[in-house]
């Protein structure tokens, strides 16, 4: 059933509506659990659109397997999605910085408060992100260290190669995940791909992971796949590679591949001089789980993140 969670009157006779689709068994089951799938908090991240479609499609196709409530929210920032904007137009405010919001404040804070009301009390909430326009990401669950203990059992079921315990912006104070976790509603953030596009392979991996969490909760009666154990990485396991000059970044390795210490992973080009301004060298062995997508770089721009692996001698 499609319901409107939040309605906000806008100038020029427009209305912003945040909607959810609730799927639940025809007859209420005993100890029925609830999972919430939310996405589109950043309007330029579109992988979650396909994930919502596919989750609803699969549940409808095998409805008899549903033993709990699945609430799907495809567009937490509908104005941003319509306007191809990451933030909420027209104020350009990042919705994922204003949680838990307030019922008396401006539009975004009010929307945040309404969403909190609706999501609180779910057994698990999964907040689906698709990086940004600058960086391409391997599917990964991100969790704040404060929540690691209680979230890890669910994070490990998400069918991602990586679970990263790191205070990134999607899980820190002001984010939906942080606010919900602090209210006792377990919330996982999943990142993958790159903004403004849909990587179906990555999305399909995450969809299997969501069904796996649903199965674990008793909401879905079928375990769909063999899952691999993810690498659980802490801050010290990840090495950041930054640019040391301005220019155009061209990678020379594949995203998500293995790299060796000393290997060239890309070049920053000085286009007016026709020269290479920086050879970007891998500082360690590992898996290149983040790779810069947007070519223009400045001094300090993030070019890659490497998940460190043991260095192999004699190779
Ligand atoms: Zn995001």
Boltz pocket constraint, residues with backbone or C-beta under 6 A from the ligand:
constraints:
  - pocket:
      binder: B
      contacts: [[A, 41], [A, 42], [A, 45], [A, 128], [A, 129], [A, 130], [A, 131], [A, 170]]
      max_distance: 6.0
